[in-house]
Amino acid sequence: MSPKQQRGEATVDLVLTTALRVYAAHGQQGFTVGSVTAASGVSLGSLYHHFGSFDGLAAALYTRCMGELFDAMTAAVTRTRTARTGVHALVRSYLEFTREHRDAALFLHASAYSGYLAAHAEEISAAKEAKLAAIGAWTRRQVLKGEIVPLPGPLVEVLVMGPVGEAARRWLSSTYAFDLDEAERLLPDAVWRTLRPGPDA
């Protein structure tokens, strides 16, 4: 990698790290191109050079946070030996990521209806598919072995990610008094019961 490329990557990392910090400190209203350039010391021209637009920056930050979450889930599930422990690991790693990386989790959940997700849907979808590939392969192996109900991959994803995503959203929201410790104790088995092939599995 050339020195110029190294400087470019360092700038991208600085802007993304700063953007998340700005969002965590000031929320959606304070998350502006001016606040990010001021906090990072990166010029507006440089930001647009690397991200194309402020929406492009936000989409890149979303992709980065999403990748970190899925990397944590992949690392957790690939260390397991059974379908049950794998499902438990997926659920717990999502909730642990939410607790340990609150700023990233908050940005992911707050982005659900943001315009930049629609504007950059193709690249976000491609990044998600790549990051979920290992988890999808693990799930297909469990289905072939008869250890997980034979459902299409997207439905298995919904059954795992739906409950933990909602649990994380409630914990992150100031609207709810939500016990994440209790969720970590109870949700893994609750999700597993929706995926196991029978009551004796």
Secondary structure, DSSP 8 states (H G I E B T S, - for coil): --HHHHHHHHHHHHHHHHHHHHHHHHHHHH--HHHHHHHH---HHHHHHHHSSHHHHHHHHHHHHHHHHHHHHHHHHTT-SSHHHHHHHHHHHHHHHHHHTHHHHHHHHHTTT-HHHHHTHHHHHHHHHHHHHHHHHHHHHHHHTTSS----HHHHHHHHHHHHHHHHHHHH-TT----HHHHHHHHHHHHHHHHSSSTT-
